C-alpha cells in the first residue's frame, strides 16, 4: 500500500528538500512554518550561548542556563555551561540537567538519531525515521571537554566524564568514565569519617 503525504510535504520534496517521511510526512504548511520559527529562535539563542563572551562569567553560570530553559530544557540550579556547548535544540525538552552539573567547553548533547532497525542495502537513509531519547545529567556530574553524549543516556550523580569521551550508555553514579565508547575506569569511594579521640 502506497503512503500518502500532505501537500506541503510533497511540495518540499518536489523542490529537493529531503525531510524524513516519518517525521514530516503529514505536516501542514502551518505546522512546518511554526516549527521553522521556533527552530530559528532556538538557533539564535544557542549561537549566543555557544559563542558570546559578553558578560563573562555570567554566561557560564546564569545566562546560558536561562536560555537553555527558554529553549525547553529542564535545567537545575548552579549549572555551569561552557563555551561552544551544542545541544539538540529541536528536541530540547528531552534534556534534563539537575543541580550543580558542570558541562565544560565544546560538548555535544544529541537527543535524536536515525533509526537503523529497518535499513537495508539500497535504501535511502534520508527517509528513515528518527528515534528520540532523553538525556539526563544527574546532580553534580561533570562532563569533560569535547564529550559527545548520545540519545538515551543518563550520567549518574557525581560522575566525572573524561575529556573527549563518547557516552553511548548510562554511566553509574560516583564513577569516573572515559573513552570512545566511554566505560567506567574507577569507582569513587565514600569519604571515610575518622573519629578523633579527645
TORLO-102854 format. One record per residue: residue in one letter; x, y, z of N, C-alpha, C in turn. Coordinates in Angstrom, 1 decimal, decimal comma, padded with zeros to 4 digits, always signed. Layout:
 residu   n_xx   n_yy   n_zz  ca_xx  ca_yy  ca_zz   c_xx   c_yy   c_zz
      a      X      Y      Z      X      Y      Z      X      Y      Z
...
END
This chain:
 residu   n_xx   n_yy   n_zz  ca_xx  ca_yy  ca_zz   c_xx   c_yy   c_zz
      x +000,8 -001,2 +000,0 +000,0 +000,0 +000,0 +000,9 +001,2 +000,0
      x +000,6 +002,2 -000,9 +001,4 +003,4 -001,1 +001,1 +004,4 +000,0
      x +002,1 +005,0 +000,6 +001,9 +006,0 +001,6 +001,4 +007,3 +001,0
      x +000,5 +008,0 +001,7 +000,1 +009,3 +001,3 +000,6 +010,4 +002,2
      x +001,1 +011,5 +001,6 +001,7 +012,6 +002,4 +001,0 +013,8 +002,1
      x +001,2 +014,8 +003,1 +000,5 +016,1 +003,0 +001,0 +016,8 +001,7
      x +000,2 +017,7 +001,2 +000,6 +018,6 +000,1 +001,9 +019,3 +000,4
      x +001,9 +019,9 +001,6 +003,1 +020,6 +002,0 +004,4 +019,8 +001,9
      x +004,3 +018,6 +002,4 +005,4 +017,7 +002,4 +005,8 +017,3 +001,0
      x +004,8 +017,0 +000,1 +005,1 +016,7 -001,3 +005,8 +017,9 -002,0
      x +005,3 +019,1 -001,6 +005,9 +020,3 -002,2 +007,4 +020,4 -001,8
      x +007,7 +020,2 -000,5 +009,1 +020,3 -000,1 +009,9 +019,2 -000,8
      x +009,4 +018,0 -001,0 +010,2 +017,0 -001,7 +010,4 +017,4 -003,1
      x +009,4 +018,0 -003,7 +009,5 +018,4 -005,2 +010,6 +019,4 -005,4
      x +010,9 +020,3 -004,4 +011,9 +021,3 -004,6 +013,3 +020,8 -004,1
      x +013,3 +019,5 -003,7 +014,6 +018,9 -003,4 +014,9 +018,8 -001,9
      x +014,0 +019,2 -001,0 +014,3 +019,1 +000,4 +013,9 +017,8 +000,9
      x +014,9 +017,0 +001,4 +014,7 +015,6 +001,8 +014,5 +015,5 +003,3
      x +013,3 +015,9 +003,8 +012,9 +015,7 +005,2 +012,5 +014,2 +005,4
      x +012,6 +013,8 +006,6 +012,2 +012,4 +006,9 +010,7 +012,2 +006,7
      x +010,3 +011,1 +006,0 +008,9 +010,9 +005,8 +008,1 +010,7 +007,1
      x +008,7 +009,9 +008,0 +008,0 +009,6 +009,3 +007,9 +010,9 +010,1
      x +008,8 +011,8 +010,0 +008,9 +013,0 +010,9 +007,9 +014,1 +010,3
      x +008,0 +014,3 +009,0 +007,3 +015,4 +008,4 +006,2 +015,0 +007,4
      x +006,0 +013,8 +007,1 +005,1 +013,4 +006,0 +003,6 +013,9 +006,1
      x +003,1 +014,1 +007,3 +001,8 +014,6 +007,5 +001,7 +016,0 +008,0
      x +002,8 +016,8 +008,0 +002,8 +018,1 +008,4 +002,0 +019,1 +007,5
      x +001,2 +020,0 +008,0 +000,6 +021,0 +007,2 +001,6 +022,2 +007,0
      x +001,3 +023,1 +006,1 +002,2 +024,2 +005,9 +002,4 +025,0 +007,2
      x +001,2 +025,2 +007,9 +001,3 +026,0 +009,2 +002,2 +025,3 +010,2
      x +002,1 +024,0 +010,3 +003,0 +023,2 +011,3 +004,5 +023,4 +010,9
      x +004,7 +023,3 +009,6 +006,1 +023,4 +009,1 +006,6 +024,8 +009,4
      x +005,8 +025,9 +009,2 +006,3 +027,2 +009,4 +006,4 +027,5 +010,9
      x +005,5 +027,0 +011,7 +005,6 +027,1 +013,2 +006,9 +026,5 +013,7
      x +007,1 +025,3 +013,3 +008,4 +024,6 +013,7 +009,6 +025,3 +013,2
      x +009,6 +025,9 +012,0 +010,7 +026,6 +011,5 +011,0 +027,9 +012,3
      x +009,9 +028,6 +012,7 +010,1 +029,8 +013,5 +010,7 +029,5 +014,9
      x +010,2 +028,4 +015,6 +010,8 +028,0 +016,9 +012,2 +027,6 +016,7
      x +012,5 +026,8 +015,6 +013,9 +026,4 +015,4 +014,8 +027,6 +015,1
      x +014,3 +028,6 +014,4 +015,1 +029,8 +014,1 +015,4 +030,5 +015,4
      x +014,4 +030,7 +016,3 +014,6 +031,4 +017,5 +015,6 +030,6 +018,4
      x +015,4 +029,3 +018,5 +016,3 +028,5 +019,3 +017,7 +028,5 +018,7
      x +017,9 +028,5 +017,4 +019,2 +028,6 +016,8 +020,0 +029,9 +017,2
      x +019,2 +031,0 +017,2 +019,8 +032,3 +017,6 +020,3 +032,2 +019,1
      x +019,4 +031,7 +019,9 +019,7 +031,6 +021,4 +020,9 +030,7 +021,6
      x +020,9 +029,6 +020,9 +022,0 +028,6 +021,0 +023,3 +029,2 +020,5
      x +023,3 +030,0 +019,4 +024,5 +030,6 +018,9 +025,1 +031,6 +020,0
      x +024,2 +032,4 +020,6 +024,6 +033,3 +021,7 +025,3 +032,5 +022,8
      x +024,6 +031,4 +023,2 +025,1 +030,6 +024,3 +026,5 +030,0 +023,9
      x +026,7 +029,6 +022,7 +027,9 +028,9 +022,3 +029,1 +029,9 +022,2
      x +028,8 +031,1 +021,7 +030,0 +031,9 +021,3 +030,1 +033,3 +022,1
      x +029,1 +033,7 +022,8 +029,2 +035,0 +023,4 +030,2 +035,0 +024,6
      x +031,0 +036,0 +024,6 +031,9 +036,3 +025,7 +031,5 +037,5 +026,5
      x +030,4 +038,2 +026,0 +029,8 +039,3 +026,7 +029,3 +038,9 +028,0
      x +029,6 +039,7 +029,1 +029,2 +039,4 +030,4 +029,9 +038,2 +031,1
      x +031,0 +037,8 +030,5 +032,0 +036,9 +031,0 +031,3 +035,7 +031,8
      x +031,7 +035,7 +033,1 +031,3 +034,5 +033,9 +029,8 +034,4 +034,1
      x +029,0 +035,4 +033,9 +027,5 +035,3 +034,0 +027,0 +034,4 +032,9
      x +027,7 +034,3 +031,8 +027,3 +033,4 +030,7 +027,4 +032,0 +031,2
      x +028,5 +031,6 +031,9 +028,7 +030,2 +032,3 +027,7 +029,8 +033,3
      x +027,4 +030,6 +034,3 +026,6 +030,2 +035,5 +025,2 +030,7 +035,5
      x +024,8 +031,6 +034,5 +023,4 +032,1 +034,6 +022,7 +032,2 +033,3
      x +023,3 +033,0 +032,4 +022,7 +033,4 +031,1 +022,4 +032,1 +030,2
      x +023,5 +031,3 +030,1 +023,3 +030,1 +029,2 +022,2 +029,2 +029,8
      x +022,3 +028,9 +031,1 +021,2 +028,1 +031,7 +019,8 +028,6 +031,5
      x +019,7 +030,0 +031,6 +018,4 +030,6 +031,4 +017,9 +030,4 +030,0
      x +018,8 +030,6 +029,0 +018,4 +030,4 +027,6 +018,1 +029,0 +027,3
      x +018,8 +028,1 +027,9 +018,5 +026,6 +027,7 +017,1 +026,3 +028,2
      x +016,7 +026,9 +029,3 +015,4 +026,8 +029,8 +014,3 +027,3 +028,8
      x +014,6 +028,5 +028,3 +013,7 +029,1 +027,3 +013,6 +028,2 +026,1
      x +014,6 +027,5 +025,7 +014,6 +026,6 +024,5 +013,8 +025,3 +024,9
      x +013,6 +025,0 +026,2 +012,8 +023,8 +026,5 +013,5 +022,8 +027,4
      x +014,8 +023,0 +027,7 +015,5 +022,1 +028,6 +015,0 +022,3 +030,1
      x +015,1 +021,2 +030,8 +014,9 +021,4 +032,3 +016,3 +021,5 +032,9
      x +016,6 +022,6 +033,5 +017,9 +023,0 +034,0 +017,8 +023,4 +035,4
      x +018,6 +022,7 +036,3 +018,5 +023,0 +037,7 +019,3 +024,2 +038,1
      x +019,6 +024,3 +039,4 +020,3 +025,4 +039,9 +021,9 +025,2 +039,9
      x +022,6 +026,3 +039,8 +024,0 +026,3 +039,8 +024,6 +025,4 +038,8
      x +024,1 +025,4 +037,6 +024,6 +024,6 +036,4 +025,6 +025,5 +035,7
      x +026,7 +024,9 +035,4 +027,8 +025,5 +034,6 +027,7 +025,0 +033,2
      x +027,6 +025,9 +032,2 +027,6 +025,5 +030,8 +028,7 +026,3 +030,1
      x +029,7 +025,6 +029,6 +030,9 +026,2 +029,0 +030,7 +026,8 +027,6
      x +031,8 +027,2 +027,0 +031,8 +027,8 +025,7 +031,7 +026,7 +024,6
      x +030,9 +027,0 +023,5 +030,7 +026,1 +022,4 +030,1 +024,8 +022,8
      x +029,2 +024,8 +023,8 +028,4 +023,6 +024,1 +027,2 +023,6 +023,2
      x +027,1 +022,5 +022,4 +025,9 +022,4 +021,5 +024,9 +021,4 +022,0
      x +023,7 +021,8 +022,0 +022,6 +020,8 +022,4 +021,6 +020,7 +021,3
      x +020,9 +019,6 +021,3 +019,9 +019,3 +020,3 +018,7 +020,2 +020,5
      x +018,7 +021,5 +020,0 +017,7 +022,5 +020,4 +016,4 +022,2 +019,8
      x +016,2 +021,4 +018,7 +014,9 +021,0 +018,2 +014,2 +019,9 +019,1
      x +015,0 +019,3 +020,0 +014,5 +018,3 +020,9 +014,9 +018,7 +022,4
      x +014,9 +020,0 +022,7 +015,4 +020,4 +024,0 +014,6 +019,9 +025,1
      x +013,4 +019,6 +024,9 +012,5 +019,1 +026,0 +013,0 +017,7 +026,5
      x +013,8 +017,1 +025,7 +014,3 +015,7 +026,1 +015,6 +015,8 +027,0
      x +016,0 +017,0 +027,3 +017,3 +017,2 +028,1 +016,9 +017,7 +029,5
      x +017,4 +016,9 +030,5 +017,2 +017,3 +031,9 +018,6 +017,3 +032,6
      x +018,8 +018,5 +033,2 +020,1 +018,7 +033,8 +019,8 +019,1 +035,3
      x +020,3 +018,3 +036,2 +020,0 +018,6 +037,6 +020,9 +019,6 +038,2
      x +020,8 +020,0 +039,5 +021,6 +021,0 +040,1 +023,1 +020,6 +040,1
      x +023,9 +021,7 +040,1 +025,3 +021,6 +040,2 +026,1 +020,8 +039,1
      x +025,4 +020,6 +038,0 +026,1 +019,9 +036,9 +027,1 +020,9 +036,2
      x +028,2 +020,3 +035,7 +029,2 +021,1 +035,1 +029,5 +020,5 +033,7
      x +029,1 +021,3 +032,7 +029,3 +020,9 +031,3 +030,4 +021,8 +030,7
      x +031,6 +021,2 +030,5 +032,7 +022,1 +030,0 +032,6 +022,4 +028,5
      x +033,6 +023,1 +028,0 +033,6 +023,6 +026,7 +033,5 +022,5 +025,6
      x +032,8 +022,9 +024,5 +032,8 +022,1 +023,3 +032,2 +020,7 +023,4
      x +031,2 +020,5 +024,3 +030,5 +019,3 +024,4 +029,3 +019,3 +023,5
      x +028,8 +018,1 +023,2 +027,6 +017,9 +022,3 +026,6 +017,0 +023,0
      x +025,4 +017,5 +023,1 +024,3 +016,7 +023,7 +023,3 +016,4 +022,5
      x +023,1 +015,2 +022,1 +022,4 +014,8 +021,0 +021,2 +013,9 +021,4
      x +020,0 +014,3 +021,1 +018,8 +013,5 +021,5 +018,1 +012,7 +020,4
      x +018,6 +012,9 +019,2 +017,9 +012,1 +018,1 +019,0 +011,5 +017,2
      x +018,6 +010,4 +016,6 +019,5 +009,8 +015,6 +018,6 +009,0 +014,6
      x +019,1 +008,7 +013,5 +018,3 +007,8 +012,5 +018,1 +006,4 +013,1
      x +016,9 +005,9 +013,0 +016,6 +004,6 +013,4 +017,0 +003,6 +012,3
      x +018,0 +002,8 +012,6 +018,6 +001,9 +011,5 +018,0 +000,5 +011,6
      x +017,0 +000,3 +012,4 +016,4 -001,1 +012,5 +015,9 -001,7 +011,2
      x +015,3 -000,8 +010,4 +014,8 -001,3 +009,1 +015,5 -000,7 +007,9
      x +016,8 -000,6 +008,0 +017,7 +000,0 +007,0 +018,4 -001,2 +006,2
      x +018,2 -001,2 +004,9 +018,8 -002,3 +004,1 +019,5 -001,7 +002,9
      x +020,3 -002,6 +002,4 +021,1 -002,2 +001,2 +020,2 -001,6 +000,1
      x +020,5 -000,5 -000,5 +019,7 +000,1 -001,5 +018,7 +001,2 -001,0
      x +018,5 +001,2 +000,3 +017,6 +002,2 +000,9 +018,1 +003,6 +000,9
      x +017,2 +004,5 +001,0 +017,6 +006,0 +001,1 +017,6 +006,3 +002,6
      x +018,8 +006,6 +003,2 +018,9 +006,8 +004,6 +018,1 +008,1 +005,0
      x +017,9 +009,0 +004,1 +017,2 +010,3 +004,5 +015,7 +010,0 +004,7
      x +015,2 +008,9 +004,3 +013,8 +008,6 +004,5 +013,5 +007,8 +005,8
      x +014,6 +007,5 +006,5 +014,5 +006,7 +007,8 +013,9 +007,7 +008,9
      x +013,1 +007,1 +009,7 +012,6 +007,9 +010,8 +013,6 +008,1 +011,9
      x +013,4 +009,1 +012,8 +014,3 +009,3 +013,9 +013,9 +008,6 +015,1
      x +014,8 +008,1 +015,9 +014,5 +007,7 +017,2 +015,0 +008,8 +018,2
      x +014,1 +009,2 +019,1 +014,5 +010,3 +020,0 +014,4 +009,8 +021,4
      x +015,5 +010,1 +022,2 +015,6 +009,7 +023,6 +016,1 +010,8 +024,5
      x +015,8 +010,7 +025,7 +016,1 +011,7 +026,7 +017,6 +011,6 +027,1
      x +018,2 +012,7 +027,5 +019,5 +012,8 +028,1 +019,2 +013,3 +029,5
      x +019,8 +012,7 +030,5 +019,6 +013,1 +031,9 +020,9 +013,2 +032,6
      x +021,3 +014,4 +033,0 +022,6 +014,6 +033,7 +022,2 +014,8 +035,2
      x +022,6 +013,9 +036,0 +022,2 +013,9 +037,4 +023,1 +014,8 +038,2
      x +022,6 +015,2 +039,4 +023,2 +016,1 +040,3 +024,7 +016,0 +040,4
      x +025,4 +017,1 +040,2 +026,8 +017,2 +040,5 +027,7 +016,5 +039,5
      x +027,2 +015,9 +038,4 +028,1 +015,3 +037,5 +028,9 +016,3 +036,7
      x +030,1 +015,9 +036,3 +031,0 +016,8 +035,5 +031,3 +016,1 +034,1
      x +031,0 +016,9 +033,1 +031,2 +016,4 +031,7 +032,5 +017,1 +031,1
      x +033,5 +016,3 +030,8 +034,7 +016,8 +030,4 +034,7 +017,4 +029,0
      x +035,7 +018,2 +028,7 +035,7 +019,0 +027,4 +035,6 +018,1 +026,2
      x +034,8 +018,5 +025,2 +034,7 +017,7 +024,0 +034,0 +016,4 +024,0
      x +033,2 +016,2 +025,1 +032,5 +015,0 +025,2 +031,2 +015,0 +024,3
      x +030,9 +013,9 +023,8 +029,6 +013,7 +023,0 +028,7 +012,8 +023,8
      x +027,5 +013,2 +024,1 +026,5 +012,4 +024,8 +025,4 +012,1 +023,8
      x +025,2 +010,8 +023,6 +024,2 +010,3 +022,7 +022,9 +010,1 +023,3
      x +021,8 +009,9 +022,4 +020,4 +009,8 +022,9 +020,3 +008,6 +023,9
      x +019,4 +008,9 +024,9 +019,0 +007,8 +025,8 +019,9 +007,6 +027,0
      x +020,9 +008,5 +027,2 +021,9 +008,3 +028,2 +021,6 +009,1 +029,5
      x +021,9 +008,4 +030,6 +021,8 +009,0 +031,9 +023,2 +009,0 +032,5
      x +023,7 +010,2 +033,0 +025,0 +010,2 +033,7 +024,7 +010,4 +035,1
      x +025,1 +009,5 +035,9 +024,7 +009,4 +037,3 +025,3 +010,5 +038,2
      x +024,7 +010,7 +039,4 +025,1 +011,7 +040,3 +026,6 +011,6 +040,6
      x +027,3 +012,7 +040,6 +028,7 +012,8 +041,0 +029,6 +012,2 +040,0
      x +029,2 +011,6 +038,9 +030,1 +011,0 +037,9 +030,9 +012,1 +037,2
      x +032,1 +011,6 +036,9 +033,0 +012,5 +036,1 +033,4 +011,8 +034,8
      x +033,2 +012,6 +033,7 +033,4 +012,1 +032,4 +034,7 +012,7 +031,8
      x +035,6 +011,9 +031,4 +036,9 +012,3 +030,9 +036,8 +013,1 +029,6
      x +037,7 +014,0 +029,3 +037,6 +014,8 +028,1 +037,6 +013,9 +026,8
      x +036,9 +014,4 +025,8 +036,8 +013,7 +024,5 +036,1 +012,3 +024,5
      x +035,3 +012,1 +025,5 +034,6 +010,8 +025,6 +033,4 +010,8 +024,7
      x +032,9 +009,6 +024,4 +031,6 +009,4 +023,7 +030,8 +008,6 +024,6
      x +029,7 +009,2 +025,1 +028,8 +008,5 +026,1 +027,7 +007,8 +025,4
      x +027,7 +006,5 +025,2 +026,7 +005,8 +024,4 +025,8 +005,0 +025,3
      x +026,1 +004,9 +026,6 +025,3 +004,1 +027,5 +025,3 +004,8 +028,9
      x +024,4 +004,4 +029,8 +024,4 +005,0 +031,1 +025,7 +004,9 +031,9
      x +026,0 +005,9 +032,6 +027,2 +005,9 +033,5 +026,7 +006,0 +034,9
      x +027,1 +005,0 +035,7 +026,7 +004,9 +037,1 +027,1 +006,1 +038,0
      x +026,4 +006,4 +039,0 +026,7 +007,4 +040,0 +028,1 +007,2 +040,6
      x +028,8 +008,3 +040,9 +030,1 +008,2 +041,6 +031,1 +007,3 +041,0
      x +031,2 +007,5 +039,6 +032,3 +006,8 +038,9 +033,0 +007,8 +038,0
      x +034,2 +007,4 +037,5 +034,9 +008,1 +036,5 +034,9 +007,3 +035,3
      x +034,4 +007,9 +034,2 +034,3 +007,2 +032,9 +035,0 +008,0 +031,8
      x +035,6 +007,2 +030,9 +036,3 +007,9 +029,8 +036,4 +007,0 +028,6
      x +036,7 +007,5 +027,4 +036,9 +006,7 +026,2 +035,8 +006,8 +025,2
      x +036,0 +006,1 +024,1 +035,1 +006,0 +023,0 +034,9 +004,6 +022,5
      x +033,8 +004,0 +022,9 +032,7 +004,5 +023,8 +033,2 +004,5 +025,3
      x +032,7 +005,4 +026,0 +033,1 +005,6 +027,4 +032,8 +004,3 +028,3
      x +033,7 +004,0 +029,1 +033,5 +003,0 +030,1 +034,1 +003,4 +031,5
      x +033,6 +002,8 +032,5 +034,0 +003,2 +033,8 +035,4 +002,7 +034,1
      x +036,2 +003,7 +034,5 +037,6 +003,3 +034,8 +037,9 +003,3 +036,3
      x +037,0 +003,9 +037,1 +037,2 +004,0 +038,6 +035,8 +004,2 +039,3
      x +035,7 +003,6 +040,4 +034,5 +003,9 +041,3 +035,0 +004,8 +042,4
      x +034,3 +005,8 +042,6 +034,7 +006,8 +043,6 +034,2 +006,3 +045,0
      x +035,1 +006,1 +045,9 +034,7 +005,6 +047,3 +034,0 +006,6 +048,1
      x +033,2 +006,2 +049,1 +032,7 +007,2 +050,0 +033,8 +007,7 +050,9
      x +033,6 +008,9 +051,4 +034,6 +009,5 +052,3 +034,6 +008,8 +053,6
      x +035,7 +008,4 +054,1 +035,8 +007,8 +055,4 +035,8 +008,9 +056,5
      x +035,0 +008,6 +057,5 +035,0 +009,6 +058,7 +035,9 +009,0 +059,8
      x +036,9 +009,7 +060,1 +037,8 +009,3 +061,2 +037,4 +010,0 +062,4
      x +037,3 +009,2 +063,5 +036,9 +009,8 +064,8 +038,1 +010,1 +065,6
      x +038,1 +011,3 +066,1 +039,3 +011,7 +066,9 +039,0 +011,4 +068,4
      x +040,0 +010,9 +069,0 +039,9 +010,6 +070,5 +040,3 +011,8 +071,2
      x +039,5 +012,3 +072,1 +039,8 +013,5 +072,8 +040,0 +013,1 +074,3
END
